[in-house]
Every structure is written in structure tokens, then in C-alpha cells.
Amino acid sequence: ALGYEYAARGRKYHLTNVEATKAFLFFSNSLLEAMFSAYEAAAVGSPLVWSDMLRKFNKFTDQILLTLLETYNAFQGRVKSK
């Protein structure tokens, strides 16, 4: 999963959970801007289509962020117990 990958790579490069979250938010914002550009270029005007896209996007990115933070917590638990 993407959240796990963000956490694993963040730990590999000695990022804190806050720094890894900032990296994810940069990705998330870039992805959202690209989606807006694509919808605008395709002249999607339906509010229902836009709202459906935003709901799906938020669900997707929320799950990634939660997994990232849960994985960081799990990694920290392993380090503390050693």
C-alpha cells in the first residue's frame, strides 16, 4: 500500500513522521492539481461529477495518510522495544 511505502521510505531516509506526512501532502496536493487540470481541460461541468471525484480522492488520500501514520507508530514501537 502507498501509506506503508511512504512510511518505509521515510524511515529509510530518517524522516520524522511529520516530515513524511509533509512529503505525502506534497504528493497529494500535486495529484489533486493534476486532476483539476484534467477535469478542466475536458470541460467537465457537472457538479455531481466534480463532487464524486473529490469524495473518491479524499477517501483515497485519507486512507494513505492513516496507513502512513499507523506504520510509523508500528515502526516506533519496534524501535522502543529493542
mmCIF file as gemmi writes it, N, C-alpha and C atoms, coordinates in Angstrom:
data_model
loop_
_atom_site.group_PDB
_atom_site.id
_atom_site.type_symbol
_atom_site.label_atom_id
_atom_site.label_alt_id
_atom_site.label_comp_id
_atom_site.label_asym_id
_atom_site.label_entity_id
_atom_site.label_seq_id
_atom_site.pdbx_PDB_ins_code
_atom_site.Cartn_x
_atom_site.Cartn_y
_atom_site.Cartn_z
_atom_site.occupancy
_atom_site.B_iso_or_equiv
_atom_site.pdbx_formal_charge
_atom_site.auth_seq_id
_atom_site.auth_asym_id
_atom_site.pdbx_PDB_model_num
ATOM 1 N N . ALA Axp A 1 ? 0.845 -1.192 0 1 0 ? 1 A 1
ATOM 2 C CA . ALA Axp A 1 ? 0 0 0 1 0 ? 1 A 1
ATOM 3 C C . ALA Axp A 1 ? 0.883 1.246 0 1 0 ? 1 A 1
ATOM 4 N N . LEU Axp A 2 ? 0.36 2.304 -0.542 1 0 ? 2 A 1
ATOM 5 C CA . LEU Axp A 2 ? 1.143 3.535 -0.648 1 0 ? 2 A 1
ATOM 6 C C . LEU Axp A 2 ? 1.526 4.108 0.712 1 0 ? 2 A 1
ATOM 7 N N . GLY Axp A 3 ? 0.62 4.045 1.677 1 0 ? 3 A 1
ATOM 8 C CA . GLY Axp A 3 ? 0.937 4.564 3.008 1 0 ? 3 A 1
ATOM 9 C C . GLY Axp A 3 ? 2.107 3.833 3.634 1 0 ? 3 A 1
ATOM 10 N N . TYR Axp A 4 ? 2.123 2.516 3.482 1 0 ? 4 A 1
ATOM 11 C CA . TYR Axp A 4 ? 3.241 1.729 4.002 1 0 ? 4 A 1
ATOM 12 C C . TYR Axp A 4 ? 4.535 2.12 3.3 1 0 ? 4 A 1
ATOM 13 N N . GLU Axp A 5 ? 4.478 2.28 1.986 1 0 ? 5 A 1
ATOM 14 C CA . GLU Axp A 5 ? 5.676 2.66 1.223 1 0 ? 5 A 1
ATOM 15 C C . GLU Axp A 5 ? 6.208 4.023 1.652 1 0 ? 5 A 1
ATOM 16 N N . TYR Axp A 6 ? 5.313 4.98 1.853 1 0 ? 6 A 1
ATOM 17 C CA . TYR Axp A 6 ? 5.745 6.3 2.327 1 0 ? 6 A 1
ATOM 18 C C . TYR Axp A 6 ? 6.433 6.181 3.683 1 0 ? 6 A 1
ATOM 19 N N . ALA Axp A 7 ? 5.856 5.392 4.579 1 0 ? 7 A 1
ATOM 20 C CA . ALA Axp A 7 ? 6.447 5.223 5.906 1 0 ? 7 A 1
ATOM 21 C C . ALA Axp A 7 ? 7.788 4.499 5.828 1 0 ? 7 A 1
ATOM 22 N N . ALA Axp A 8 ? 7.851 3.432 5.049 1 0 ? 8 A 1
ATOM 23 C CA . ALA Axp A 8 ? 9.094 2.664 4.939 1 0 ? 8 A 1
ATOM 24 C C . ALA Axp A 8 ? 10.217 3.509 4.347 1 0 ? 8 A 1
ATOM 25 N N . ARG Axp A 9 ? 9.913 4.25 3.302 1 0 ? 9 A 1
ATOM 26 C CA . ARG Axp A 9 ? 10.939 5.104 2.689 1 0 ? 9 A 1
ATOM 27 C C . ARG Axp A 9 ? 11.3 6.269 3.6 1 0 ? 9 A 1
ATOM 28 N N . GLY Axp A 10 ? 10.317 6.802 4.288 1 0 ? 10 A 1
ATOM 29 C CA . GLY Axp A 10 ? 10.596 7.879 5.233 1 0 ? 10 A 1
ATOM 30 C C . GLY Axp A 10 ? 11.543 7.427 6.327 1 0 ? 10 A 1
ATOM 31 N N . ARG Axp A 11 ? 11.296 6.252 6.859 1 0 ? 11 A 1
ATOM 32 C CA . ARG Axp A 11 ? 12.186 5.704 7.898 1 0 ? 11 A 1
ATOM 33 C C . ARG Axp A 11 ? 13.575 5.421 7.322 1 0 ? 11 A 1
ATOM 34 N N . LYS Axp A 12 ? 13.611 4.907 6.101 1 0 ? 12 A 1
ATOM 35 C CA . LYS Axp A 12 ? 14.894 4.602 5.455 1 0 ? 12 A 1
ATOM 36 C C . LYS Axp A 12 ? 15.768 5.851 5.361 1 0 ? 12 A 1
ATOM 37 N N . TYR Axp A 13 ? 15.127 6.995 5.082 1 0 ? 13 A 1
ATOM 38 C CA . TYR Axp A 13 ? 15.874 8.25 4.936 1 0 ? 13 A 1
ATOM 39 C C . TYR Axp A 13 ? 15.831 9.101 6.202 1 0 ? 13 A 1
ATOM 40 N N . HIS Axp A 14 ? 15.465 8.47 7.315 1 0 ? 14 A 1
ATOM 41 C CA . HIS Axp A 14 ? 15.497 9.097 8.645 1 0 ? 14 A 1
ATOM 42 C C . HIS Axp A 14 ? 14.599 10.326 8.753 1 0 ? 14 A 1
ATOM 43 N N . LEU Axp A 15 ? 13.444 10.269 8.09 1 0 ? 15 A 1
ATOM 44 C CA . LEU Axp A 15 ? 12.47 11.346 8.221 1 0 ? 15 A 1
ATOM 45 C C . LEU Axp A 15 ? 11.621 11.102 9.465 1 0 ? 15 A 1
ATOM 46 N N . THR Axp A 16 ? 11.208 12.176 10.108 1 0 ? 16 A 1
ATOM 47 C CA . THR Axp A 16 ? 10.248 12.037 11.196 1 0 ? 16 A 1
ATOM 48 C C . THR Axp A 16 ? 8.879 11.768 10.586 1 0 ? 16 A 1
ATOM 49 N N . ASN Axp A 17 ? 7.93 11.39 11.436 1 0 ? 17 A 1
ATOM 50 C CA . ASN Axp A 17 ? 6.583 11.171 10.907 1 0 ? 17 A 1
ATOM 51 C C . ASN Axp A 17 ? 5.987 12.472 10.365 1 0 ? 17 A 1
ATOM 52 N N . VAL Axp A 18 ? 6.359 13.605 10.945 1 0 ? 18 A 1
ATOM 53 C CA . VAL Axp A 18 ? 5.882 14.897 10.443 1 0 ? 18 A 1
ATOM 54 C C . VAL Axp A 18 ? 6.478 15.181 9.063 1 0 ? 18 A 1
ATOM 55 N N . GLU Axp A 19 ? 7.763 14.927 8.888 1 0 ? 19 A 1
ATOM 56 C CA . GLU Axp A 19 ? 8.405 15.148 7.585 1 0 ? 19 A 1
ATOM 57 C C . GLU Axp A 19 ? 7.826 14.223 6.514 1 0 ? 19 A 1
ATOM 58 N N . ALA Axp A 20 ? 7.573 12.97 6.875 1 0 ? 20 A 1
ATOM 59 C CA . ALA Axp A 20 ? 6.973 12.029 5.921 1 0 ? 20 A 1
ATOM 60 C C . ALA Axp A 20 ? 5.551 12.464 5.561 1 0 ? 20 A 1
ATOM 61 N N . THR Axp A 21 ? 4.83 12.984 6.536 1 0 ? 21 A 1
ATOM 62 C CA . THR Axp A 21 ? 3.482 13.49 6.273 1 0 ? 21 A 1
ATOM 63 C C . THR Axp A 21 ? 3.533 14.686 5.337 1 0 ? 21 A 1
ATOM 64 N N . LYS Axp A 22 ? 4.495 15.572 5.54 1 0 ? 22 A 1
ATOM 65 C CA . LYS Axp A 22 ? 4.656 16.72 4.64 1 0 ? 22 A 1
ATOM 66 C C . LYS Axp A 22 ? 4.955 16.253 3.215 1 0 ? 22 A 1
ATOM 67 N N . ALA Axp A 23 ? 5.788 15.23 3.074 1 0 ? 23 A 1
ATOM 68 C CA . ALA Axp A 23 ? 6.095 14.687 1.745 1 0 ? 23 A 1
ATOM 69 C C . ALA Axp A 23 ? 4.828 14.119 1.108 1 0 ? 23 A 1
ATOM 70 N N . PHE Axp A 24 ? 4.034 13.396 1.9 1 0 ? 24 A 1
ATOM 71 C CA . PHE Axp A 24 ? 2.789 12.857 1.371 1 0 ? 24 A 1
ATOM 72 C C . PHE Axp A 24 ? 1.832 13.971 0.957 1 0 ? 24 A 1
ATOM 73 N N . LEU Axp A 25 ? 1.716 15.012 1.767 1 0 ? 25 A 1
ATOM 74 C CA . LEU Axp A 25 ? 0.813 16.117 1.438 1 0 ? 25 A 1
ATOM 75 C C . LEU Axp A 25 ? 1.248 16.818 0.16 1 0 ? 25 A 1
ATOM 76 N N . PHE Axp A 26 ? 2.551 16.911 -0.066 1 0 ? 26 A 1
ATOM 77 C CA . PHE Axp A 26 ? 3.044 17.472 -1.325 1 0 ? 26 A 1
ATOM 78 C C . PHE Axp A 26 ? 2.554 16.613 -2.491 1 0 ? 26 A 1
ATOM 79 N N . PHE Axp A 27 ? 2.697 15.288 -2.368 1 0 ? 27 A 1
ATOM 80 C CA . PHE Axp A 27 ? 2.203 14.36 -3.39 1 0 ? 27 A 1
ATOM 81 C C . PHE Axp A 27 ? 0.698 14.526 -3.583 1 0 ? 27 A 1
ATOM 82 N N . SER Axp A 28 ? -0.032 14.559 -2.487 1 0 ? 28 A 1
ATOM 83 C CA . SER Axp A 28 ? -1.48 14.658 -2.538 1 0 ? 28 A 1
ATOM 84 C C . SER Axp A 28 ? -1.934 15.942 -3.227 1 0 ? 28 A 1
ATOM 85 N N . ASN Axp A 29 ? -1.324 17.051 -2.866 1 0 ? 29 A 1
ATOM 86 C CA . ASN Axp A 29 ? -1.686 18.332 -3.483 1 0 ? 29 A 1
ATOM 87 C C . ASN Axp A 29 ? -1.331 18.358 -4.965 1 0 ? 29 A 1
ATOM 88 N N . SER Axp A 30 ? -0.192 17.784 -5.324 1 0 ? 30 A 1
ATOM 89 C CA . SER Axp A 30 ? 0.203 17.719 -6.737 1 0 ? 30 A 1
ATOM 90 C C . SER Axp A 30 ? -0.778 16.866 -7.533 1 0 ? 30 A 1
ATOM 91 N N . LEU Axp A 31 ? -1.18 15.75 -6.962 1 0 ? 31 A 1
ATOM 92 C CA . LEU Axp A 31 ? -2.15 14.872 -7.615 1 0 ? 31 A 1
ATOM 93 C C . LEU Axp A 31 ? -3.492 15.581 -7.79 1 0 ? 31 A 1
ATOM 94 N N . LEU Axp A 32 ? -3.94 16.276 -6.763 1 0 ? 32 A 1
ATOM 95 C CA . LEU Axp A 32 ? -5.213 16.987 -6.851 1 0 ? 32 A 1
ATOM 96 C C . LEU Axp A 32 ? -5.164 18.078 -7.92 1 0 ? 32 A 1
ATOM 97 N N . GLU Axp A 33 ? -4.065 18.815 -7.986 1 0 ? 33 A 1
ATOM 98 C CA . GLU Axp A 33 ? -3.917 19.849 -9.018 1 0 ? 33 A 1
ATOM 99 C C . GLU Axp A 33 ? -3.949 19.242 -10.419 1 0 ? 33 A 1
ATOM 100 N N . ALA Axp A 34 ? -3.306 18.08 -10.586 1 0 ? 34 A 1
ATOM 101 C CA . ALA Axp A 34 ? -3.317 17.401 -11.886 1 0 ? 34 A 1
ATOM 102 C C . ALA Axp A 34 ? -4.734 16.951 -12.247 1 0 ? 34 A 1
ATOM 103 N N . MET Axp A 35 ? -5.468 16.459 -11.259 1 0 ? 35 A 1
ATOM 104 C CA . MET Axp A 35 ? -6.845 16.043 -11.518 1 0 ? 35 A 1
ATOM 105 C C . MET Axp A 35 ? -7.713 17.242 -11.889 1 0 ? 35 A 1
ATOM 106 N N . PHE Axp A 36 ? -7.537 18.355 -11.191 1 0 ? 36 A 1
ATOM 107 C CA . PHE Axp A 36 ? -8.283 19.568 -11.545 1 0 ? 36 A 1
ATOM 108 C C . PHE Axp A 36 ? -7.977 19.986 -12.978 1 0 ? 36 A 1
ATOM 109 N N . SER Axp A 37 ? -6.715 19.969 -13.338 1 0 ? 37 A 1
ATOM 110 C CA . SER Axp A 37 ? -6.321 20.362 -14.696 1 0 ? 37 A 1
ATOM 111 C C . SER Axp A 37 ? -6.955 19.456 -15.739 1 0 ? 37 A 1
ATOM 112 N N . ALA Axp A 38 ? -6.964 18.155 -15.472 1 0 ? 38 A 1
ATOM 113 C CA . ALA Axp A 38 ? -7.56 17.21 -16.418 1 0 ? 38 A 1
ATOM 114 C C . ALA Axp A 38 ? -9.062 17.43 -16.545 1 0 ? 38 A 1
ATOM 115 N N . TYR Axp A 39 ? -9.741 17.626 -15.433 1 0 ? 39 A 1
ATOM 116 C CA . TYR Axp A 39 ? -11.185 17.866 -15.474 1 0 ? 39 A 1
ATOM 117 C C . TYR Axp A 39 ? -11.498 19.171 -16.192 1 0 ? 39 A 1
ATOM 118 N N . GLU Axp A 40 ? -10.7 20.209 -15.918 1 0 ? 40 A 1
ATOM 119 C CA . GLU Axp A 40 ? -10.918 21.498 -16.578 1 0 ? 40 A 1
ATOM 120 C C . GLU Axp A 40 ? -10.659 21.395 -18.08 1 0 ? 40 A 1
ATOM 121 N N . ALA Axp A 41 ? -9.593 20.705 -18.472 1 0 ? 41 A 1
ATOM 122 C CA . ALA Axp A 41 ? -9.271 20.541 -19.894 1 0 ? 41 A 1
ATOM 123 C C . ALA Axp A 41 ? -10.355 19.746 -20.619 1 0 ? 41 A 1
ATOM 124 N N . ALA Axp A 42 ? -10.963 18.807 -19.913 1 0 ? 42 A 1
ATOM 125 C CA . ALA Axp A 42 ? -12.034 18.003 -20.508 1 0 ? 42 A 1
ATOM 126 C C . ALA Axp A 42 ? -13.385 18.72 -20.435 1 0 ? 42 A 1
ATOM 127 N N . ALA Axp A 43 ? -13.379 19.924 -19.874 1 0 ? 43 A 1
ATOM 128 C CA . ALA Axp A 43 ? -14.597 20.736 -19.737 1 0 ? 43 A 1
ATOM 129 C C . ALA Axp A 43 ? -15.705 20.001 -18.985 1 0 ? 43 A 1
ATOM 130 N N . VAL Axp A 44 ? -15.304 19.317 -17.913 1 0 ? 44 A 1
ATOM 131 C CA . VAL Axp A 44 ? -16.29 18.65 -17.068 1 0 ? 44 A 1
ATOM 132 C C . VAL Axp A 44 ? -16.999 19.735 -16.259 1 0 ? 44 A 1
ATOM 133 N N . GLY Axp A 45 ? -18.276 19.895 -16.499 1 0 ? 45 A 1
ATOM 134 C CA . GLY Axp A 45 ? -19.014 20.967 -15.853 1 0 ? 45 A 1
ATOM 135 C C . GLY Axp A 45 ? -20.021 20.495 -14.822 1 0 ? 45 A 1
ATOM 136 N N . SER Axp A 46 ? -20.243 19.213 -14.762 1 0 ? 46 A 1
ATOM 137 C CA . SER Axp A 46 ? -21.254 18.671 -13.858 1 0 ? 46 A 1
ATOM 138 C C . SER Axp A 46 ? -20.782 18.728 -12.404 1 0 ? 46 A 1
ATOM 139 N N . PRO Axp A 47 ? -21.531 19.409 -11.548 1 0 ? 47 A 1
ATOM 140 C CA . PRO Axp A 47 ? -21.172 19.433 -10.127 1 0 ? 47 A 1
ATOM 141 C C . PRO Axp A 47 ? -21.168 18.037 -9.508 1 0 ? 47 A 1
ATOM 142 N N . LEU Axp A 48 ? -22.046 17.163 -9.997 1 0 ? 48 A 1
ATOM 143 C CA . LEU Axp A 48 ? -22.085 15.798 -9.466 1 0 ? 48 A 1
ATOM 144 C C . LEU Axp A 48 ? -20.802 15.039 -9.788 1 0 ? 48 A 1
ATOM 145 N N . VAL Axp A 49 ? -20.288 15.221 -10.979 1 0 ? 49 A 1
ATOM 146 C CA . VAL Axp A 49 ? -19.046 14.55 -11.373 1 0 ? 49 A 1
ATOM 147 C C . VAL Axp A 49 ? -17.886 15.084 -10.538 1 0 ? 49 A 1
ATOM 148 N N . TRP Axp A 50 ? -17.819 16.404 -10.38 1 0 ? 50 A 1
ATOM 149 C CA . TRP Axp A 50 ? -16.754 17.01 -9.571 1 0 ? 50 A 1
ATOM 150 C C . TRP Axp A 50 ? -16.831 16.533 -8.122 1 0 ? 50 A 1
ATOM 151 N N . SER Axp A 51 ? -18.021 16.526 -7.546 1 0 ? 51 A 1
ATOM 152 C CA . SER Axp A 51 ? -18.147 16.121 -6.146 1 0 ? 51 A 1
ATOM 153 C C . SER Axp A 51 ? -17.816 14.644 -5.966 1 0 ? 51 A 1
ATOM 154 N N . ASP Axp A 52 ? -18.188 13.811 -6.932 1 0 ? 52 A 1
ATOM 155 C CA . ASP Axp A 52 ? -17.846 12.39 -6.864 1 0 ? 52 A 1
ATOM 156 C C . ASP Axp A 52 ? -16.335 12.198 -6.917 1 0 ? 52 A 1
ATOM 157 N N . MET Axp A 53 ? -15.676 12.94 -7.81 1 0 ? 53 A 1
ATOM 158 C CA . MET Axp A 53 ? -14.22 12.857 -7.911 1 0 ? 53 A 1
ATOM 159 C C . MET Axp A 53 ? -13.564 13.277 -6.6 1 0 ? 53 A 1
ATOM 160 N N . LEU Axp A 54 ? -14.028 14.371 -6.009 1 0 ? 54 A 1
ATOM 161 C CA . LEU Axp A 54 ? -13.429 14.847 -4.76 1 0 ? 54 A 1
ATOM 162 C C . LEU Axp A 54 ? -13.659 13.877 -3.608 1 0 ? 54 A 1
ATOM 163 N N . ARG Axp A 55 ? -14.848 13.277 -3.543 1 0 ? 55 A 1
ATOM 164 C CA . ARG Axp A 55 ? -15.103 12.288 -2.489 1 0 ? 55 A 1
ATOM 165 C C . ARG Axp A 55 ? -14.165 11.09 -2.632 1 0 ? 55 A 1
ATOM 166 N N . LYS Axp A 56 ? -14.008 10.598 -3.856 1 0 ? 56 A 1
ATOM 167 C CA . LYS Axp A 56 ? -13.115 9.454 -4.086 1 0 ? 56 A 1
ATOM 168 C C . LYS Axp A 56 ? -11.665 9.822 -3.788 1 0 ? 56 A 1
ATOM 169 N N . PHE Axp A 57 ? -11.264 11.01 -4.198 1 0 ? 57 A 1
ATOM 170 C CA . PHE Axp A 57 ? -9.901 11.468 -3.944 1 0 ? 57 A 1
ATOM 171 C C . PHE Axp A 57 ? -9.643 11.554 -2.439 1 0 ? 57 A 1
ATOM 172 N N . ASN Axp A 58 ? -10.571 12.156 -1.704 1 0 ? 58 A 1
ATOM 173 C CA . ASN Axp A 58 ? -10.393 12.286 -0.256 1 0 ? 58 A 1
ATOM 174 C C . ASN Axp A 58 ? -10.345 10.934 0.437 1 0 ? 58 A 1
ATOM 175 N N . LYS Axp A 59 ? -11.193 10.02 0.026 1 0 ? 59 A 1
ATOM 176 C CA . LYS Axp A 59 ? -11.182 8.673 0.617 1 0 ? 59 A 1
ATOM 177 C C . LYS Axp A 59 ? -9.838 7.992 0.358 1 0 ? 59 A 1
ATOM 178 N N . PHE Axp A 60 ? -9.357 8.099 -0.871 1 0 ? 60 A 1
ATOM 179 C CA . PHE Axp A 60 ? -8.076 7.504 -1.268 1 0 ? 60 A 1
ATOM 180 C C . PHE Axp A 60 ? -6.916 8.095 -0.464 1 0 ? 60 A 1
ATOM 181 N N . THR Axp A 61 ? -6.819 9.417 -0.426 1 0 ? 61 A 1
ATOM 182 C CA . THR Axp A 61 ? -5.684 10.05 0.255 1 0 ? 61 A 1
ATOM 183 C C . THR Axp A 61 ? -5.789 9.928 1.771 1 0 ? 61 A 1
ATOM 184 N N . ASP Axp A 62 ? -6.998 9.945 2.318 1 0 ? 62 A 1
ATOM 185 C CA . ASP Axp A 62 ? -7.155 9.752 3.763 1 0 ? 62 A 1
ATOM 186 C C . ASP Axp A 62 ? -6.642 8.379 4.18 1 0 ? 62 A 1
ATOM 187 N N . GLN Axp A 63 ? -6.963 7.355 3.393 1 0 ? 63 A 1
ATOM 188 C CA . GLN Axp A 63 ? -6.514 6.001 3.73 1 0 ? 63 A 1
ATOM 189 C C . GLN Axp A 63 ? -4.993 5.896 3.66 1 0 ? 63 A 1
ATOM 190 N N . ILE Axp A 64 ? -4.391 6.518 2.669 1 0 ? 64 A 1
ATOM 191 C CA . ILE Axp A 64 ? -2.928 6.505 2.564 1 0 ? 64 A 1
ATOM 192 C C . ILE Axp A 64 ? -2.311 7.182 3.779 1 0 ? 64 A 1
ATOM 193 N N . LEU Axp A 65 ? -2.823 8.34 4.148 1 0 ? 65 A 1
ATOM 194 C CA . LEU Axp A 65 ? -2.269 9.083 5.28 1 0 ? 65 A 1
ATOM 195 C C . LEU Axp A 65 ? -2.42 8.304 6.583 1 0 ? 65 A 1
ATOM 196 N N . LEU Axp A 66 ? -3.572 7.703 6.805 1 0 ? 66 A 1
ATOM 197 C CA . LEU Axp A 66 ? -3.761 6.902 8.016 1 0 ? 66 A 1
ATOM 198 C C . LEU Axp A 66 ? -2.799 5.721 8.061 1 0 ? 66 A 1
ATOM 199 N N . THR Axp A 67 ? -2.63 5.046 6.936 1 0 ? 67 A 1
ATOM 200 C CA . THR Axp A 67 ? -1.7 3.917 6.89 1 0 ? 67 A 1
ATOM 201 C C . THR Axp A 67 ? -0.271 4.376 7.126 1 0 ? 67 A 1
ATOM 202 N N . LEU Axp A 68 ? 0.11 5.511 6.565 1 0 ? 68 A 1
ATOM 203 C CA . LEU Axp A 68 ? 1.445 6.067 6.786 1 0 ? 68 A 1
ATOM 204 C C . LEU Axp A 68 ? 1.675 6.28 8.281 1 0 ? 68 A 1
ATOM 205 N N . LEU Axp A 69 ? 0.735 6.934 8.959 1 0 ? 69 A 1
ATOM 206 C CA . LEU Axp A 69 ? 0.898 7.233 10.384 1 0 ? 69 A 1
ATOM 207 C C . LEU Axp A 69 ? 0.843 5.973 11.239 1 0 ? 69 A 1
ATOM 208 N N . GLU Axp A 70 ? -0.044 5.048 10.917 1 0 ? 70 A 1
ATOM 209 C CA . GLU Axp A 70 ? -0.112 3.784 11.653 1 0 ? 70 A 1
ATOM 210 C C . GLU Axp A 70 ? 1.183 3 11.505 1 0 ? 70 A 1
ATOM 211 N N . THR Axp A 71 ? 1.75 2.999 10.308 1 0 ? 71 A 1
ATOM 212 C CA . THR Axp A 71 ? 3 2.282 10.063 1 0 ? 71 A 1
ATOM 213 C C . THR Axp A 71 ? 4.147 2.934 10.818 1 0 ? 71 A 1
ATOM 214 N N . TYR Axp A 72 ? 4.206 4.255 10.815 1 0 ? 72 A 1
ATOM 215 C CA . TYR Axp A 72 ? 5.232 4.95 11.596 1 0 ? 72 A 1
ATOM 216 C C . TYR Axp A 72 ? 5.117 4.583 13.069 1 0 ? 72 A 1
ATOM 217 N N . ASN Axp A 73 ? 3.899 4.562 13.601 1 0 ? 73 A 1
ATOM 218 C CA . ASN Axp A 73 ? 3.704 4.183 15.002 1 0 ? 73 A 1
ATOM 219 C C . ASN Axp A 73 ? 4.173 2.758 15.253 1 0 ? 73 A 1
ATOM 220 N N . ALA Axp A 74 ? 3.896 1.855 14.33 1 0 ? 74 A 1
ATOM 221 C CA . ALA Axp A 74 ? 4.339 0.468 14.48 1 0 ? 74 A 1
ATOM 222 C C . ALA Axp A 74 ? 5.858 0.384 14.448 1 0 ? 74 A 1
ATOM 223 N N . PHE Axp A 75 ? 6.501 1.121 13.532 1 0 ? 75 A 1
ATOM 224 C CA . PHE Axp A 75 ? 7.964 1.136 13.479 1 0 ? 75 A 1
ATOM 225 C C . PHE Axp A 75 ? 8.546 1.686 14.776 1 0 ? 75 A 1
ATOM 226 N N . GLN Axp A 76 ? 7.955 2.746 15.316 1 0 ? 76 A 1
ATOM 227 C CA . GLN Axp A 76 ? 8.456 3.335 16.559 1 0 ? 76 A 1
ATOM 228 C C . GLN Axp A 76 ? 8.302 2.367 17.715 1 0 ? 76 A 1
ATOM 229 N N . GLY Axp A 77 ? 7.228 1.596 17.726 1 0 ? 77 A 1
ATOM 230 C CA . GLY Axp A 77 ? 7.031 0.597 18.767 1 0 ? 77 A 1
ATOM 231 C C . GLY Axp A 77 ? 8.102 -0.474 18.73 1 0 ? 77 A 1
ATOM 232 N N . ARG Axp A 78 ? 8.533 -0.863 17.538 1 0 ? 78 A 1
ATOM 233 C CA . ARG Axp A 78 ? 9.601 -1.861 17.398 1 0 ? 78 A 1
ATOM 234 C C . ARG Axp A 78 ? 10.927 -1.311 17.883 1 0 ? 78 A 1
ATOM 235 N N . VAL Axp A 79 ? 11.202 -0.054 17.579 1 0 ? 79 A 1
ATOM 236 C CA . VAL Axp A 79 ? 12.471 0.558 17.979 1 0 ? 79 A 1
ATOM 237 C C . VAL Axp A 79 ? 12.53 0.685 19.493 1 0 ? 79 A 1
ATOM 238 N N . LYS Axp A 80 ? 11.435 1.096 20.131 1 0 ? 80 A 1
ATOM 239 C CA . LYS Axp A 80 ? 11.404 1.284 21.579 1 0 ? 80 A 1
ATOM 240 C C . LYS Axp A 80 ? 11.558 -0.035 22.321 1 0 ? 80 A 1
ATOM 241 N N . SER Axp A 81 ? 11.037 -1.123 21.749 1 0 ? 81 A 1
ATOM 242 C CA . SER Axp A 81 ? 11.083 -2.409 22.437 1 0 ? 81 A 1
ATOM 243 C C . SER Axp A 81 ? 12.425 -3.116 22.305 1 0 ? 81 A 1
ATOM 244 N N . LYS Axp A 82 ? 13.308 -2.599 21.453 1 0 ? 82 A 1
ATOM 245 C CA . LYS Axp A 82 ? 14.614 -3.251 21.27 1 0 ? 82 A 1
ATOM 246 C C . LYS Axp A 82 ? 15.572 -2.866 22.356 1 0 ? 82 A 1
